[in-house]
Amino acid sequence: MQPQAFEHGEYGIWRLLLEVREMQPQSSAGMVKVFVVWRNLRNQFWRRPLLRNESEWHTG
């Protein structure tokens, strides 16, 4: 686990996933929807830092 994940609130998203899974253990469709939301949020959290690091790496 990377500490940046906790700073960006990814731990809270995982807690939400676990809570939804406990509430709807038989609903795979619900889990898919939550995973899509989590993936979108994770992309928002990580896209800018990754692009910034890549640009810095490419420019020297």
C-alpha distance matrix in Angstrom:
0.0 3.8 6.5 8.6 7.4 8.9 11.7 12.6 12.9 10.6 10.3 14.1 14.3 12.6 15.1 17.8 17.0 17.4 20.5 22.1 21.5 23.3 26.0 26.7 25.9 28.5 27.7 25.8 27.1 25.6 22.1 22.7 23.8 20.8 18.5 20.6 20.3 16.6 16.5 19.1 17.4 14.2 16.6 18.4 15.4 14.3 17.8 19.4 16.9 16.6 20.4 21.0 19.1 20.9 24.2 23.8 23.0 26.0 28.3 27.7
3.8 0.0 3.8 5.4 5.6 7.6 9.4 10.5 11.8 10.3 10.8 14.4 14.8 14.0 16.6 19.0 18.7 19.6 22.4 23.9 23.8 25.7 28.1 28.9 28.5 31.0 29.9 27.9 28.8 27.2 23.9 24.2 24.8 21.8 19.6 21.1 20.5 16.8 16.6 18.6 16.6 13.3 15.4 16.6 13.3 12.0 15.5 16.5 13.7 13.9 17.6 17.8 15.9 18.1 21.2 20.6 20.0 23.2 25.3 24.6
6.5 3.8 0.0 3.8 5.3 5.5 6.7 9.0 10.3 10.0 10.1 13.4 14.7 14.4 16.3 18.8 19.3 20.0 22.4 24.2 24.6 26.1 28.4 29.6 29.5 32.3 31.1 29.6 30.3 28.3 25.3 25.8 26.0 22.8 21.0 22.5 21.3 17.7 18.1 19.6 16.9 14.2 16.5 16.9 13.3 12.8 16.5 16.8 14.0 15.1 18.7 18.3 16.7 19.5 22.2 21.3 21.3 24.7 26.2 25.6
8.6 5.4 3.8 0.0 3.8 5.4 5.0 6.2 8.7 8.8 10.3 13.0 13.8 14.4 16.6 18.4 19.1 20.5 22.6 24.0 24.8 26.7 28.5 29.5 29.8 32.4 30.8 29.1 29.4 27.4 24.6 24.7 24.5 21.5 19.8 20.7 19.3 16.0 16.0 16.9 14.2 11.6 13.5 13.5 9.8 9.4 13.0 13.1 10.4 12.0 15.4 15.0 13.9 16.8 19.2 18.6 19.1 22.2 23.7 23.5
7.4 5.6 5.3 3.8 0.0 3.8 5.5 5.2 6.4 5.3 7.0 9.9 10.2 10.6 13.1 14.9 15.3 16.8 19.0 20.3 21.0 23.0 24.9 25.8 26.0 28.6 27.0 25.4 25.7 23.7 20.8 21.1 21.0 17.9 16.2 17.4 16.1 12.6 12.9 14.3 11.7 9.0 11.7 12.2 8.7 8.9 12.7 13.8 11.9 12.9 16.4 16.8 16.0 18.4 21.0 21.0 21.3 24.1 26.0 26.0
8.9 7.6 5.5 5.4 3.8 0.0 3.8 5.4 5.1 5.5 5.5 8.1 9.8 10.3 11.7 13.9 15.1 16.1 17.9 19.8 20.8 22.2 24.0 25.4 25.9 28.8 27.4 26.2 26.7 24.3 21.6 22.5 22.1 18.7 17.6 19.2 17.4 14.0 15.3 16.5 13.3 11.5 14.5 14.4 11.0 12.0 15.8 16.4 14.6 16.3 19.5 19.5 19.0 21.6 24.0 23.8 24.3 27.3 28.9 28.8
11.7 9.4 6.7 5.0 5.5 3.8 0.0 3.8 5.5 7.6 8.6 10.1 11.9 13.3 14.6 16.2 17.8 19.2 20.5 22.2 23.7 25.1 26.6 28.1 28.9 31.6 30.0 28.9 29.0 26.4 24.0 24.6 23.8 20.5 19.7 20.6 18.4 15.4 16.5 16.9 13.5 12.0 14.5 13.5 9.9 11.3 14.8 14.5 12.8 15.1 18.1 17.5 17.4 20.4 22.3 21.8 23.0 25.9 27.0 27.1
12.6 10.5 9.0 6.2 5.2 5.4 3.8 0.0 3.8 5.7 8.2 9.1 9.8 11.9 13.7 14.6 16.0 18.0 19.3 20.4 22.0 23.9 25.1 26.2 27.2 29.7 27.7 26.5 26.2 23.8 21.5 21.8 20.7 17.7 16.8 17.3 15.0 12.3 13.2 13.2 9.8 8.6 11.0 9.9 6.4 8.5 11.9 12.1 11.1 13.4 16.1 16.1 16.5 19.1 21.0 21.2 22.4 24.9 26.2 26.8
12.9 11.8 10.3 8.7 6.4 5.1 5.5 3.8 0.0 3.8 5.4 5.4 6.8 9.0 10.2 11.1 13.0 14.8 15.8 17.1 18.9 20.5 21.6 23.0 24.2 26.8 25.0 24.1 24.0 21.3 19.2 20.0 18.9 15.5 15.2 16.2 13.7 10.9 12.8 13.2 9.6 9.2 12.4 11.5 8.7 11.3 14.6 15.3 14.7 16.6 19.4 19.7 20.1 22.5 24.5 24.8 25.9 28.4 29.9 30.4
10.6 10.3 10.0 8.8 5.3 5.5 7.6 5.7 3.8 0.0 3.8 5.4 5.0 6.3 8.7 9.8 10.6 12.6 14.3 15.4 16.6 18.6 20.1 21.0 21.7 24.3 22.5 21.3 21.5 19.0 16.5 17.2 16.6 13.2 12.3 13.8 11.9 8.5 10.2 11.6 8.6 7.2 10.9 11.2 8.7 10.4 13.9 15.5 14.8 15.9 18.9 19.8 19.8 21.8 24.2 24.8 25.3 27.8 29.7 30.2
10.3 10.8 10.1 10.3 7.0 5.5 8.6 8.2 5.4 3.8 0.0 3.8 5.4 5.1 6.3 8.7 9.9 10.7 12.4 14.4 15.4 16.7 18.6 20.0 20.5 23.5 22.2 21.4 22.1 19.4 16.8 18.2 18.0 14.3 13.8 16.0 14.2 10.9 13.1 14.9 12.0 10.9 14.6 15.0 12.4 14.0 17.6 19.1 18.1 19.2 22.4 23.1 22.8 24.9 27.5 27.8 28.2 30.8 32.7 33.0
14.1 14.4 13.4 13.0 9.9 8.1 10.1 9.1 5.4 5.4 3.8 0.0 3.8 5.4 5.0 6.3 8.7 9.9 10.6 12.4 14.3 15.4 16.6 18.3 19.5 22.4 20.9 20.6 20.9 17.9 15.9 17.6 16.6 12.9 13.3 15.4 12.9 10.3 13.3 14.4 11.4 11.5 15.2 15.0 13.0 15.4 18.6 20.0 19.6 21.0 23.9 24.6 24.9 27.0 29.3 29.8 30.5 33.0 34.7 35.3
14.3 14.8 14.7 13.8 10.2 9.8 11.9 9.8 6.8 5.0 5.4 3.8 0.0 3.8 5.4 5.0 6.3 8.8 9.8 10.6 12.4 14.3 15.3 16.4 17.5 20.1 18.2 17.5 17.6 14.8 12.6 13.9 13.1 9.4 9.6 11.6 9.3 6.6 9.8 11.2 8.7 9.0 12.7 13.0 11.7 14.0 16.9 18.8 18.9 19.8 22.5 23.8 24.2 25.8 28.2 29.1 29.7 31.8 33.8 34.7
12.6 14.0 14.4 14.4 10.6 10.3 13.3 11.9 9.0 6.3 5.1 5.4 3.8 0.0 3.8 5.3 4.9 6.3 8.6 9.9 10.5 12.4 14.3 15.3 15.6 18.4 17.2 16.3 17.2 14.6 11.8 13.6 13.7 10.1 9.6 12.6 11.4 8.3 11.0 13.4 11.5 10.9 14.6 15.6 14.2 15.7 18.8 21.0 20.6 21.1 24.1 25.5 25.3 26.8 29.6 30.4 30.6 32.8 35.1 35.6
15.1 16.6 16.3 16.6 13.1 11.7 14.6 13.7 10.2 8.7 6.3 5.0 5.4 3.8 0.0 3.8 5.4 5.1 6.2 8.6 9.8 10.6 12.3 14.2 14.9 18.1 17.2 17.2 18.2 15.1 13.0 15.5 15.2 11.5 12.2 15.2 13.5 11.0 14.2 16.2 14.0 14.0 17.8 18.3 16.8 18.8 21.9 23.8 23.5 24.3 27.3 28.5 28.4 30.2 32.8 33.5 33.8 36.2 38.3 38.8
17.8 19.0 18.8 18.4 14.9 13.9 16.2 14.6 11.1 9.8 8.7 6.3 5.0 5.3 3.8 0.0 3.8 5.4 5.1 6.1 8.5 9.9 10.5 12.1 13.6 16.5 14.9 15.1 15.5 12.2 10.6 13.1 12.2 8.5 10.2 12.8 10.8 9.2 12.9 14.4 12.5 13.5 16.9 17.3 16.5 18.8 21.5 23.6 23.9 24.7 27.3 28.7 29.1 30.6 33.0 34.1 34.6 36.7 38.8 39.6
17.0 18.7 19.3 19.1 15.3 15.1 17.8 16.0 13.0 10.6 9.9 8.7 6.3 4.9 5.4 3.8 0.0 3.8 5.5 5.2 6.1 8.6 10.0 10.5 11.3 13.9 12.4 12.0 12.9 10.0 7.6 10.2 10.3 6.8 7.6 10.9 10.1 8.3 11.5 13.7 12.8 13.2 16.4 17.6 17.1 18.8 21.3 23.9 24.1 24.4 27.0 28.9 29.0 30.1 32.8 34.0 34.2 36.1 38.5 39.3
17.4 19.6 20.0 20.5 16.8 16.1 19.2 18.0 14.8 12.6 10.7 9.9 8.8 6.3 5.1 5.4 3.8 0.0 3.8 5.5 5.0 6.2 8.7 9.9 10.0 13.3 12.9 13.0 14.7 12.0 9.6 12.8 13.4 10.2 11.0 14.5 13.9 12.0 15.0 17.4 16.3 16.3 19.8 21.0 20.0 21.6 24.4 26.9 26.8 27.0 29.9 31.6 31.4 32.7 35.5 36.5 36.5 38.7 41.1 41.7
20.5 22.4 22.4 22.6 19.0 17.9 20.5 19.3 15.8 14.3 12.4 10.6 9.8 8.6 6.2 5.1 5.5 3.8 0.0 3.8 5.4 5.1 6.2 8.6 9.9 13.2 12.7 13.8 15.0 11.7 10.6 14.0 13.8 10.7 12.7 15.8 14.5 13.4 16.8 18.6 17.3 18.1 21.5 22.2 21.5 23.6 26.3 28.5 28.7 29.3 32.0 33.5 33.7 35.1 37.7 38.7 39.0 41.1 43.4 44.1
22.1 23.9 24.2 24.0 20.3 19.8 22.2 20.4 17.1 15.4 14.4 12.4 10.6 9.9 8.6 6.1 5.2 5.5 3.8 0.0 3.8 5.4 5.0 6.0 8.0 10.7 9.4 10.6 11.4 8.0 7.4 10.9 10.5 8.1 10.5 13.4 12.5 12.2 15.4 17.1 16.5 17.7 20.7 21.5 21.5 23.5 25.8 28.3 28.9 29.2 31.6 33.5 33.9 35.0 37.5 38.9 39.2 41.0 43.3 44.3
21.5 23.8 24.6 24.8 21.0 20.8 23.7 22.0 18.9 16.6 15.4 14.3 12.4 10.5 9.8 8.5 6.1 5.0 5.4 3.8 0.0 3.8 5.5 5.2 5.2 8.3 8.0 8.8 10.8 8.4 6.8 10.5 11.5 9.5 10.9 14.2 14.3 13.5 16.2 18.6 18.3 18.8 21.8 23.2 23.1 24.6 26.9 29.7 30.0 30.0 32.6 34.6 34.6 35.5 38.3 39.7 39.6 41.4 44.0 44.8
23.3 25.7 26.1 26.7 23.0 22.2 25.1 23.9 20.5 18.6 16.7 15.4 14.3 12.4 10.6 9.9 8.6 6.2 5.1 5.4 3.8 0.0 3.8 5.6 5.5 9.2 10.0 11.7 13.9 11.4 10.5 14.2 14.9 12.8 14.5 17.8 17.5 16.7 19.6 21.9 21.2 21.8 25.0 26.1 25.7 27.4 29.9 32.6 32.7 32.9 35.6 37.4 37.4 38.5 41.3 42.5 42.5 44.4 46.9 47.6
26.0 28.1 28.4 28.5 24.9 24.0 26.6 25.1 21.6 20.1 18.6 16.6 15.3 14.3 12.3 10.5 10.0 8.7 6.2 5.0 5.5 3.8 0.0 3.8 6.2 8.9 9.1 11.7 13.1 10.2 10.6 14.3 14.2 12.5 15.1 17.8 17.2 17.2 20.3 22.0 21.5 22.7 25.7 26.5 26.5 28.5 30.8 33.3 33.9 34.2 36.7 38.6 38.9 40.0 42.5 43.9 44.1 45.9 48.3 49.3
26.7 28.9 29.6 29.5 25.8 25.4 28.1 26.2 23.0 21.0 20.0 18.3 16.4 15.3 14.2 12.1 10.5 9.9 8.6 6.0 5.2 5.6 3.8 0.0 3.8 5.5 5.3 8.2 9.7 7.5 8.3 11.8 12.2 11.4 13.7 16.3 16.4 16.8 19.5 21.3 21.4 22.6 25.2 26.4 26.8 28.5 30.5 33.3 34.1 34.0 36.3 38.6 38.9 39.6 42.2 43.8 43.9 45.4 48.0 49.1
25.9 28.5 29.5 29.8 26.0 25.9 28.9 27.2 24.2 21.7 20.5 19.5 17.5 15.6 14.9 13.6 11.3 10.0 9.9 8.0 5.2 5.5 6.2 3.8 0.0 3.8 5.7 7.7 10.5 9.3 8.9 12.3 13.8 13.1 14.4 17.4 18.1 18.0 20.2 22.6 22.9 23.5 26.1 27.8 27.9 29.3 31.3 34.4 34.8 34.4 36.9 39.2 39.2 39.8 42.7 44.2 43.9 45.6 48.3 49.2
28.5 31.0 32.3 32.4 28.6 28.8 31.6 29.7 26.8 24.3 23.5 22.4 20.1 18.4 18.1 16.5 13.9 13.3 13.2 10.7 8.3 9.2 8.9 5.5 3.8 0.0 3.8 6.2 8.9 8.9 9.4 12.0 13.7 14.0 15.3 17.8 19.0 19.4 21.3 23.5 24.3 25.1 27.3 29.1 29.7 30.9 32.6 35.8 36.5 35.9 38.2 40.7 40.8 41.1 43.9 45.7 45.4 46.7 49.6 50.7
27.7 29.9 31.1 30.8 27.0 27.4 30.0 27.7 25.0 22.5 22.2 20.9 18.2 17.2 17.2 14.9 12.4 12.9 12.7 9.4 8.0 10.0 9.1 5.3 5.7 3.8 0.0 3.8 5.4 5.3 6.6 8.9 10.2 11.0 12.6 14.6 15.8 16.7 18.5 20.4 21.5 22.5 24.5 26.2 27.1 28.4 29.9 33.1 34.1 33.5 35.5 38.2 38.5 38.7 41.4 43.3 43.1 44.3 47.1 48.4
25.8 27.9 29.6 29.1 25.4 26.2 28.9 26.5 24.1 21.3 21.4 20.6 17.5 16.3 17.2 15.1 12.0 13.0 13.8 10.6 8.8 11.7 11.7 8.2 7.7 6.2 3.8 0.0 3.8 5.4 5.1 6.3 8.8 9.9 10.4 12.4 14.4 15.1 16.2 18.4 19.9 20.5 22.3 24.4 25.4 26.3 27.6 30.9 31.9 31.0 33.0 35.8 36.0 35.9 38.7 40.7 40.4 41.4 44.3 45.6
27.1 28.8 30.3 29.4 25.7 26.7 29.0 26.2 24.0 21.5 22.1 20.9 17.6 17.2 18.2 15.5 12.9 14.7 15.0 11.4 10.8 13.9 13.1 9.7 10.5 8.9 5.4 3.8 0.0 3.8 5.4 5.1 6.4 8.7 9.8 10.7 12.6 14.2 15.2 16.8 18.6 19.8 21.1 22.9 24.4 25.5 26.4 29.7 31.1 30.3 31.9 34.8 35.4 35.2 37.7 40.0 39.9 40.7 43.5 45.1
25.6 27.2 28.3 27.4 23.7 24.3 26.4 23.8 21.3 19.0 19.4 17.9 14.8 14.6 15.1 12.2 10.0 12.0 11.7 8.0 8.4 11.4 10.2 7.5 9.3 8.9 5.3 5.4 3.8 0.0 3.8 5.4 5.1 6.3 8.6 10.0 10.8 12.3 14.2 15.5 16.7 18.2 20.0 21.4 22.6 24.2 25.4 28.5 29.8 29.4 31.2 33.8 34.4 34.7 37.1 39.2 39.3 40.4 43.0 44.5
22.1 23.9 25.3 24.6 20.8 21.6 24.0 21.5 19.2 16.5 16.8 15.9 12.6 11.8 13.0 10.6 7.6 9.6 10.6 7.4 6.8 10.5 10.6 8.3 8.9 9.4 6.6 5.1 5.4 3.8 0.0 3.8 5.4 5.1 6.0 8.6 9.9 10.2 12.0 14.1 15.1 15.9 18.0 19.8 20.6 21.8 23.3 26.5 27.5 26.9 29.0 31.6 31.9 32.2 34.8 36.7 36.6 37.9 40.6 41.9
22.7 24.2 25.8 24.7 21.1 22.5 24.6 21.8 20.0 17.2 18.2 17.6 13.9 13.6 15.5 13.1 10.2 12.8 14.0 10.9 10.5 14.2 14.3 11.8 12.3 12.0 8.9 6.3 5.1 5.4 3.8 0.0 3.8 5.5 5.0 6.2 8.7 9.7 10.3 12.3 14.2 15.0 16.3 18.4 19.7 20.6 21.6 25.0 26.2 25.3 27.1 29.9 30.4 30.3 32.8 35.0 34.9 35.8 38.6 40.1
23.8 24.8 26.0 24.5 21.0 22.1 23.8 20.7 18.9 16.6 18.0 16.6 13.1 13.7 15.2 12.2 10.3 13.4 13.8 10.5 11.5 14.9 14.2 12.2 13.8 13.7 10.2 8.8 6.4 5.1 5.4 3.8 0.0 3.8 5.4 5.2 6.4 8.6 9.9 10.7 12.5 14.2 15.4 16.8 18.5 20.0 20.8 23.9 25.5 25.0 26.5 29.2 30.1 30.2 32.4 34.7 34.9 35.8 38.3 40.1
20.8 21.8 22.8 21.5 17.9 18.7 20.5 17.7 15.5 13.2 14.3 12.9 9.4 10.1 11.5 8.5 6.8 10.2 10.7 8.1 9.5 12.8 12.5 11.4 13.1 14.0 11.0 9.9 8.7 6.3 5.1 5.5 3.8 0.0 3.8 5.4 5.1 6.1 8.5 9.9 10.5 12.0 14.1 15.4 16.4 18.1 19.5 22.4 23.6 23.5 25.4 27.8 28.5 29.0 31.4 33.3 33.6 34.9 37.3 38.7
18.5 19.6 21.0 19.8 16.2 17.6 19.7 16.8 15.2 12.3 13.8 13.3 9.6 9.6 12.2 10.2 7.6 11.0 12.7 10.5 10.9 14.5 15.1 13.7 14.4 15.3 12.6 10.4 9.8 8.6 6.0 5.0 5.4 3.8 0.0 3.8 5.4 4.9 6.0 8.5 9.7 10.2 12.0 14.1 15.0 15.9 17.3 20.6 21.6 21.0 23.0 25.6 26.0 26.3 28.9 30.8 30.8 32.0 34.7 36.0
20.6 21.1 22.5 20.7 17.4 19.2 20.6 17.3 16.2 13.8 16.0 15.4 11.6 12.6 15.2 12.8 10.9 14.5 15.8 13.4 14.2 17.8 17.8 16.3 17.4 17.8 14.6 12.4 10.7 10.0 8.6 6.2 5.2 5.4 3.8 0.0 3.8 5.4 5.0 6.2 8.6 9.7 10.5 12.4 14.2 15.2 15.8 19.1 20.7 20.0 21.4 24.3 25.1 25.1 27.3 29.6 29.8 30.7 33.2 34.9
20.3 20.5 21.3 19.3 16.1 17.4 18.4 15.0 13.7 11.9 14.2 12.9 9.3 11.4 13.5 10.8 10.1 13.9 14.5 12.5 14.3 17.5 17.2 16.4 18.1 19.0 15.8 14.4 12.6 10.8 9.9 8.7 6.4 5.1 5.4 3.8 0.0 3.8 5.5 5.1 6.2 8.5 9.9 10.7 12.4 14.2 15.1 17.9 19.6 19.7 21.1 23.5 24.7 25.1 27.1 29.2 29.8 30.9 33.1 34.8
16.6 16.8 17.7 16.0 12.6 14.0 15.4 12.3 10.9 8.5 10.9 10.3 6.6 8.3 11.0 9.2 8.3 12.0 13.4 12.2 13.5 16.7 17.2 16.8 18.0 19.4 16.7 15.1 14.2 12.3 10.2 9.7 8.6 6.1 4.9 5.4 3.8 0.0 3.8 5.4 5.1 6.0 8.5 9.8 10.4 12.0 13.7 16.6 17.6 17.6 19.7 21.9 22.6 23.3 25.6 27.4 27.8 29.3 31.5 32.9
16.5 16.6 18.1 16.0 12.9 15.3 16.5 13.2 12.8 10.2 13.1 13.3 9.8 11.0 14.2 12.9 11.5 15.0 16.8 15.4 16.2 19.6 20.3 19.5 20.2 21.3 18.5 16.2 15.2 14.2 12.0 10.3 9.9 8.5 6.0 5.0 5.5 3.8 0.0 3.8 5.5 5.0 6.1 8.6 9.8 10.3 11.4 14.7 15.9 15.3 17.1 19.7 20.3 20.6 23.0 25.0 25.2 26.4 28.8 30.3
19.1 18.6 19.6 16.9 14.3 16.5 16.9 13.2 13.2 11.6 14.9 14.4 11.2 13.4 16.2 14.4 13.7 17.4 18.6 17.1 18.6 21.9 22.0 21.3 22.6 23.5 20.4 18.4 16.8 15.5 14.1 12.3 10.7 9.9 8.5 6.2 5.1 5.4 3.8 0.0 3.8 5.4 5.1 6.3 8.7 10.0 10.2 13.2 15.1 15.0 16.1 18.7 20.0 20.2 22.1 24.4 25.0 25.9 28.1 30.0
17.4 16.6 16.9 14.2 11.7 13.3 13.5 9.8 9.6 8.6 12.0 11.4 8.7 11.5 14.0 12.5 12.8 16.3 17.3 16.5 18.3 21.2 21.5 21.4 22.9 24.3 21.5 19.9 18.6 16.7 15.1 14.2 12.5 10.5 9.7 8.6 6.2 5.1 5.5 3.8 0.0 3.8 5.4 5.1 6.2 8.7 9.9 12.2 13.8 14.4 16.0 17.9 19.2 20.2 22.0 23.8 24.7 26.1 28.0 29.6
14.2 13.3 14.2 11.6 9.0 11.5 12.0 8.6 9.2 7.2 10.9 11.5 9.0 10.9 14.0 13.5 13.2 16.3 18.1 17.7 18.8 21.8 22.7 22.6 23.5 25.1 22.5 20.5 19.8 18.2 15.9 15.0 14.2 12.0 10.2 9.7 8.5 6.0 5.0 5.4 3.8 0.0 3.8 5.4 5.0 6.0 8.2 10.9 11.6 11.8 14.0 16.0 16.6 17.6 19.9 21.5 22.0 23.6 25.8 27.1
16.6 15.4 16.5 13.5 11.7 14.5 14.5 11.0 12.4 10.9 14.6 15.2 12.7 14.6 17.8 16.9 16.4 19.8 21.5 20.7 21.8 25.0 25.7 25.2 26.1 27.3 24.5 22.3 21.1 20.0 18.0 16.3 15.4 14.1 12.0 10.5 9.9 8.5 6.1 5.1 5.4 3.8 0.0 3.8 5.4 5.2 5.4 8.7 10.3 9.9 11.3 13.8 14.9 15.3 17.3 19.4 20.0 21.1 23.3 25.0
18.4 16.6 16.9 13.5 12.2 14.4 13.5 9.9 11.5 11.2 15.0 15.0 13.0 15.6 18.3 17.3 17.6 21.0 22.2 21.5 23.2 26.1 26.5 26.4 27.8 29.1 26.2 24.4 22.9 21.4 19.8 18.4 16.8 15.4 14.1 12.4 10.7 9.8 8.6 6.3 5.1 5.4 3.8 0.0 3.8 5.7 5.6 7.4 9.7 10.6 11.4 13.3 15.1 16.0 17.4 19.3 20.6 21.8 23.4 25.2
15.4 13.3 13.3 9.8 8.7 11.0 9.9 6.4 8.7 8.7 12.4 13.0 11.7 14.2 16.8 16.5 17.1 20.0 21.5 21.5 23.1 25.7 26.5 26.8 27.9 29.7 27.1 25.4 24.4 22.6 20.6 19.7 18.5 16.4 15.0 14.2 12.4 10.4 9.8 8.7 6.2 5.0 5.4 3.8 0.0 3.8 6.1 7.2 7.9 9.5 11.4 12.5 13.7 15.4 17.1 18.3 19.5 21.3 22.9 24.2
14.3 12.0 12.8 9.4 8.9 12.0 11.3 8.5 11.3 10.4 14.0 15.4 14.0 15.7 18.8 18.8 18.8 21.6 23.6 23.5 24.6 27.4 28.5 28.5 29.3 30.9 28.4 26.3 25.5 24.2 21.8 20.6 20.0 18.1 15.9 15.2 14.2 12.0 10.3 10.0 8.7 6.0 5.2 5.7 3.8 0.0 3.8 5.7 5.6 6.0 8.5 10.1 10.7 12.0 14.2 15.5 16.3 18.1 20.0 21.2
17.8 15.5 16.5 13.0 12.7 15.8 14.8 11.9 14.6 13.9 17.6 18.6 16.9 18.8 21.9 21.5 21.3 24.4 26.3 25.8 26.9 29.9 30.8 30.5 31.3 32.6 29.9 27.6 26.4 25.4 23.3 21.6 20.8 19.5 17.3 15.8 15.1 13.7 11.4 10.2 9.9 8.2 5.4 5.6 6.1 3.8 0.0 3.8 5.8 5.3 6.1 8.5 10.0 10.5 12.1 14.2 15.2 16.3 18.1 19.9
19.4 16.5 16.8 13.1 13.8 16.4 14.5 12.1 15.3 15.5 19.1 20.0 18.8 21.0 23.8 23.6 23.9 26.9 28.5 28.3 29.7 32.6 33.3 33.3 34.4 35.8 33.1 30.9 29.7 28.5 26.5 25.0 23.9 22.4 20.6 19.1 17.9 16.6 14.7 13.2 12.2 10.9 8.7 7.4 7.2 5.7 3.8 0.0 3.8 5.5 5.2 6.0 8.5 9.8 10.5 12.1 14.0 15.2 16.3 18.2
16.9 13.7 14.0 10.4 11.9 14.6 12.8 11.1 14.7 14.8 18.1 19.6 18.9 20.6 23.5 23.9 24.1 26.8 28.7 28.9 30.0 32.7 33.9 34.1 34.8 36.5 34.1 31.9 31.1 29.8 27.5 26.2 25.5 23.6 21.6 20.7 19.6 17.6 15.9 15.1 13.8 11.6 10.3 9.7 7.9 5.6 5.8 3.8 0.0 3.8 5.5 5.0 6.0 8.5 9.9 10.5 12.0 14.1 15.3 16.4
16.6 13.9 15.1 12.0 12.9 16.3 15.1 13.4 16.6 15.9 19.2 21.0 19.8 21.1 24.3 24.7 24.4 27.0 29.3 29.2 30.0 32.9 34.2 34.0 34.4 35.9 33.5 31.0 30.3 29.4 26.9 25.3 25.0 23.5 21.0 20.0 19.7 17.6 15.3 15.0 14.4 11.8 9.9 10.6 9.5 6.0 5.3 5.5 3.8 0.0 3.8 5.4 5.1 6.0 8.5 9.8 10.3 12.1 14.1 15.3
20.4 17.6 18.7 15.4 16.4 19.5 18.1 16.1 19.4 18.9 22.4 23.9 22.5 24.1 27.3 27.3 27.0 29.9 32.0 31.6 32.6 35.6 36.7 36.3 36.9 38.2 35.5 33.0 31.9 31.2 29.0 27.1 26.5 25.4 23.0 21.4 21.1 19.7 17.1 16.1 16.0 14.0 11.3 11.4 11.4 8.5 6.1 5.2 5.5 3.8 0.0 3.8 5.5 5.0 6.0 8.5 9.7 10.4 12.1 14.1
21.0 17.8 18.3 15.0 16.8 19.5 17.5 16.1 19.7 19.8 23.1 24.6 23.8 25.5 28.5 28.7 28.9 31.6 33.5 33.5 34.6 37.4 38.6 38.6 39.2 40.7 38.2 35.8 34.8 33.8 31.6 29.9 29.2 27.8 25.6 24.3 23.5 21.9 19.7 18.7 17.9 16.0 13.8 13.3 12.5 10.1 8.5 6.0 5.0 5.4 3.8 0.0 3.8 5.5 5.2 6.2 8.5 9.9 10.6 12.2
19.1 15.9 16.7 13.9 16.0 19.0 17.4 16.5 20.1 19.8 22.8 24.9 24.2 25.3 28.4 29.1 29.0 31.4 33.7 33.9 34.6 37.4 38.9 38.9 39.2 40.8 38.5 36.0 35.4 34.4 31.9 30.4 30.1 28.5 26.0 25.1 24.7 22.6 20.3 20.0 19.2 16.6 14.9 15.1 13.7 10.7 10.0 8.5 6.0 5.1 5.5 3.8 0.0 3.8 5.5 5.1 6.0 8.6 9.9 10.6
20.9 18.1 19.5 16.8 18.4 21.6 20.4 19.1 22.5 21.8 24.9 27.0 25.8 26.8 30.2 30.6 30.1 32.7 35.1 35.0 35.5 38.5 40.0 39.6 39.8 41.1 38.7 35.9 35.2 34.7 32.2 30.3 30.2 29.0 26.3 25.1 25.1 23.3 20.6 20.2 20.2 17.6 15.3 16.0 15.4 12.0 10.5 9.8 8.5 6.0 5.0 5.5 3.8 0.0 3.8 5.4 5.0 6.1 8.5 9.9
24.2 21.2 22.2 19.2 21.0 24.0 22.3 21.0 24.5 24.2 27.5 29.3 28.2 29.6 32.8 33.0 32.8 35.5 37.7 37.5 38.3 41.3 42.5 42.2 42.7 43.9 41.4 38.7 37.7 37.1 34.8 32.8 32.4 31.4 28.9 27.3 27.1 25.6 23.0 22.1 22.0 19.9 17.3 17.4 17.1 14.2 12.1 10.5 9.9 8.5 6.0 5.2 5.5 3.8 0.0 3.8 5.4 5.1 6.0 8.5
23.8 20.6 21.3 18.6 21.0 23.8 21.8 21.2 24.8 24.8 27.8 29.8 29.1 30.4 33.5 34.1 34.0 36.5 38.7 38.9 39.7 42.5 43.9 43.8 44.2 45.7 43.3 40.7 40.0 39.2 36.7 35.0 34.7 33.3 30.8 29.6 29.2 27.4 25.0 24.4 23.8 21.5 19.4 19.3 18.3 15.5 14.2 12.1 10.5 9.8 8.5 6.2 5.1 5.4 3.8 0.0 3.8 5.5 5.2 6.1
23.0 20.0 21.3 19.1 21.3 24.3 23.0 22.4 25.9 25.3 28.2 30.5 29.7 30.6 33.8 34.6 34.2 36.5 39.0 39.2 39.6 42.5 44.1 43.9 43.9 45.4 43.1 40.4 39.9 39.3 36.6 34.9 34.9 33.6 30.8 29.8 29.8 27.8 25.2 25.0 24.7 22.0 20.0 20.6 19.5 16.3 15.2 14.0 12.0 10.3 9.7 8.5 6.0 5.0 5.4 3.8 0.0 3.8 5.6 5.3
26.0 23.2 24.7 22.2 24.1 27.3 25.9 24.9 28.4 27.8 30.8 33.0 31.8 32.8 36.2 36.7 36.1 38.7 41.1 41.0 41.4 44.4 45.9 45.4 45.6 46.7 44.3 41.4 40.7 40.4 37.9 35.8 35.8 34.9 32.0 30.7 30.9 29.3 26.4 25.9 26.1 23.6 21.1 21.8 21.3 18.1 16.3 15.2 14.1 12.1 10.4 9.9 8.6 6.1 5.1 5.5 3.8 0.0 3.8 5.4
28.3 25.3 26.2 23.7 26.0 28.9 27.0 26.2 29.9 29.7 32.7 34.7 33.8 35.1 38.3 38.8 38.5 41.1 43.4 43.3 44.0 46.9 48.3 48.0 48.3 49.6 47.1 44.3 43.5 43.0 40.6 38.6 38.3 37.3 34.7 33.2 33.1 31.5 28.8 28.1 28.0 25.8 23.3 23.4 22.9 20.0 18.1 16.3 15.3 14.1 12.1 10.6 9.9 8.5 6.0 5.2 5.6 3.8 0.0 3.8
27.7 24.6 25.6 23.5 26.0 28.8 27.1 26.8 30.4 30.2 33.0 35.3 34.7 35.6 38.8 39.6 39.3 41.7 44.1 44.3 44.8 47.6 49.3 49.1 49.2 50.7 48.4 45.6 45.1 44.5 41.9 40.1 40.1 38.7 36.0 34.9 34.8 32.9 30.3 30.0 29.6 27.1 25.0 25.2 24.2 21.2 19.9 18.2 16.4 15.3 14.1 12.2 10.6 9.9 8.5 6.1 5.3 5.4 3.8 0.0
